[in-house]
Amino acid sequence: MLEIMDWFIPLTVTFVAIFLAELGDKTQLVTISFASKYPHVPVFFGVFLGMSMITVLGVVLGTILFEFIPIIAVKILSGLIFLIFGVWTLLKREEEEEEVEDQDSKKIDDKSIFSTTFIMISLAEFGDKTQFAVIALTAQYGSPFMVLLGAVLAFALIVGIGVVLGKKLSEKVSTKWIEFGSGILFIVIGILFIAEALLF
């Protein structure tokens, strides 16, 4: 019974804590935004792997990582990337031509979407409350694998919800307005990141 509790408690506590922390958070909003415009498979894996990678860093490296990379620099860089992407999204709000693409060009597009979501989410989550929670939970329970597993399962559920909501949104709202809303959302997140880095 004690052995079951040794893995069940850290797994369950981590899953619940991370799920509640990420529910409605900026990462889920970004996921919804991307999934409303782009194919859901590369969006899901880009966001999920980005969040998972940051979680692995939190579990494996813990606080040592922050001695080498100042959090303020990462937050400012993240903010600038979101600002640039937001402005770019607003500027490129033209209706794309509907044409049948060959398989190679589809693969390139999917890779591009995956790369963009992976990079943006990795930067957004670096030094975020979720990463600090993972570090604290790992230290608390001394069970890095169960903490990592709980966090990854929570991320999968959160990202899945975001992708489904994004696809539903795309069915009900014009692409023009989705592009506009996404651009504004990215700009706001970018401003908040920079403000947080400089003011707090």
C-alpha positions in Angstrom: 0.0 0.0 0.0 2.8 2.4 0.9 4.6 1.7 -2.4 1.4 2.6 -4.3 1.1 5.9 -2.4 4.8 6.6 -3.1 4.0 7.0 -6.8 0.2 7.8 -6.8 0.4 10.9 -4.6 3.1 12.8 -6.5 1.5 11.8 -9.8 -2.0 12.9 -8.8 -1.0 16.1 -7.0 1.2 17.1 -10.0 -1.5 16.3 -12.5 -4.2 18.3 -10.7 -1.9 21.2 -9.9 -0.5 21.6 -13.4 -4.0 21.2 -15.0 -5.5 23.9 -12.9 -2.5 26.2 -13.3 -2.7 25.9 -17.1 -6.5 25.9 -17.5 -7.3 29.2 -19.2 -3.7 30.3 -19.0 -1.9 32.2 -21.8 -0.6 28.9 -23.2 -4.0 27.5 -23.7 -5.2 30.7 -25.3 -2.3 30.6 -27.7 -3.1 26.9 -28.5 -6.8 27.8 -29.2 -5.6 30.7 -31.4 -3.2 28.5 -33.4 -5.6 25.6 -33.7 -8.3 27.9 -35.1 -6.1 28.8 -38.0 -3.8 25.8 -38.7 -3.9 22.0 -38.9 -4.5 20.6 -35.4 -1.9 17.8 -35.4 1.3 20.0 -35.8 -0.2 22.5 -33.4 -0.9 19.8 -30.8 2.6 18.3 -31.0 4.3 21.7 -31.2 2.6 23.0 -28.0 2.7 19.7 -26.2 6.4 19.0 -26.9 7.3 22.6 -26.1 5.6 22.4 -22.7 7.1 18.9 -22.0 10.6 20.0 -22.9 10.4 22.9 -20.4 9.1 20.5 -17.8 11.9 18.1 -18.3 14.4 21.0 -17.9 12.6 21.9 -14.6 12.8 18.4 -13.3 16.3 17.6 -14.4 18.1 20.8 -14.0 15.9 22.6 -11.4 17.2 25.9 -10.1 20.7 25.3 -11.4 19.6 26.4 -14.9 18.6 29.8 -13.7 22.2 30.6 -12.5 23.3 30.6 -16.1 20.3 32.2 -18.0 18.7 35.2 -16.3 15.0 34.9 -16.3 14.6 38.6 -17.2 16.4 38.1 -20.5 14.2 35.1 -21.4 11.0 37.0 -20.6 12.0 40.0 -22.6 13.0 37.8 -25.6 9.7 35.9 -25.3 7.8 39.2 -25.2 9.6 40.5 -28.3 8.9 37.2 -30.2 5.2 37.4 -29.3 5.1 41.1 -30.3 6.7 40.4 -33.7 4.5 37.5 -34.3 1.4 39.5 -33.4 2.3 42.4 -35.7 3.1 39.9 -38.5 -0.2 38.2 -38.0 -2.1 41.5 -38.3 -0.2 42.6 -41.4 -0.8 39.3 -43.2 -4.5 39.2 -42.8 -5.1 38.6 -46.5 -7.4 35.8 -47.6 -5.2 32.9 -48.7 -6.0 31.4 -52.1 -7.7 28.1 -52.0 -5.8 25.7 -54.0 -4.8 22.0 -53.8 -1.3 21.7 -52.4 0.9 18.7 -53.1 2.0 16.5 -50.3 5.5 18.0 -50.1 4.3 21.5 -49.6 1.9 20.3 -46.9 4.7 18.7 -45.0 6.7 21.9 -45.2 3.7 23.9 -43.9 3.2 21.4 -41.1 6.9 21.6 -40.1 6.7 25.4 -40.1 3.6 25.4 -37.9 5.2 22.8 -35.5 8.4 24.8 -35.3 6.6 28.1 -34.6 4.3 26.7 -31.9 7.2 24.7 -30.3 9.5 27.8 -30.1 6.8 30.2 -28.9 5.5 27.8 -26.2 8.9 26.9 -25.0 9.8 30.5 -24.5 6.5 31.3 -22.9 6.7 28.5 -20.4 10.4 29.1 -19.5 10.4 30.5 -16.0 6.6 30.4 -15.8 4.7 29.4 -12.7 4.2 25.9 -14.0 8.0 25.3 -14.3 8.5 26.5 -10.7 5.7 24.3 -9.6 7.4 21.3 -11.2 10.7 22.2 -9.5 8.9 22.5 -6.1 7.0 19.3 -6.5 10.1 17.4 -7.5 11.9 18.7 -4.4 8.9 17.9 -2.2 8.2 14.4 -3.3 11.7 13.3 -4.5 10.0 11.4 -7.3 11.0 13.2 -10.5 9.6 10.6 -12.9 6.1 10.7 -11.3 6.1 14.5 -11.2 7.2 14.5 -14.9 4.5 12.0 -15.8 1.8 13.9 -14.0 2.8 17.2 -15.6 3.0 15.6 -19.1 -0.4 14.0 -18.8 -1.9 17.4 -17.6 -0.3 19.1 -20.6 -1.7 16.6 -23.0 -5.2 17.2 -21.6 -4.9 21.0 -21.6 -3.5 21.1 -25.1 -6.1 18.7 -26.4 -8.9 20.9 -25.0 -7.2 24.0 -26.6 -7.0 22.3 -30.0 -10.7 21.2 -29.9 -11.8 24.7 -28.8 -9.7 26.2 -31.6 -11.2 23.9 -34.2 -14.7 24.7 -33.0 -13.9 28.4 -33.1 -12.8 28.2 -36.7 -16.1 26.7 -37.6 -18.1 29.6 -36.1 -16.0 32.7 -36.6 -14.7 34.2 -39.8 -11.0 33.6 -40.5 -10.5 37.4 -40.8 -11.6 37.9 -37.2 -9.6 35.0 -36.0 -6.5 36.4 -37.5 -7.2 39.8 -36.0 -7.9 38.4 -32.6 -4.8 36.2 -32.7 -2.6 39.2 -33.6 -4.0 41.3 -30.7 -3.6 38.3 -28.3 0.0 37.8 -29.2 0.8 41.5 -28.9 -0.9 41.7 -25.5 1.0 38.6 -24.2 4.3 40.1 -25.5 3.6 43.4 -23.7 2.8 41.5 -20.5 6.0 39.5 -20.7 8.2 42.5 -21.1 6.3 44.5 -18.4 6.7 41.5 -16.0 10.4 41.3 -16.7 11.0 45.0 -16.2 8.6 45.8 -13.4 8.6 42.7 -11.1 
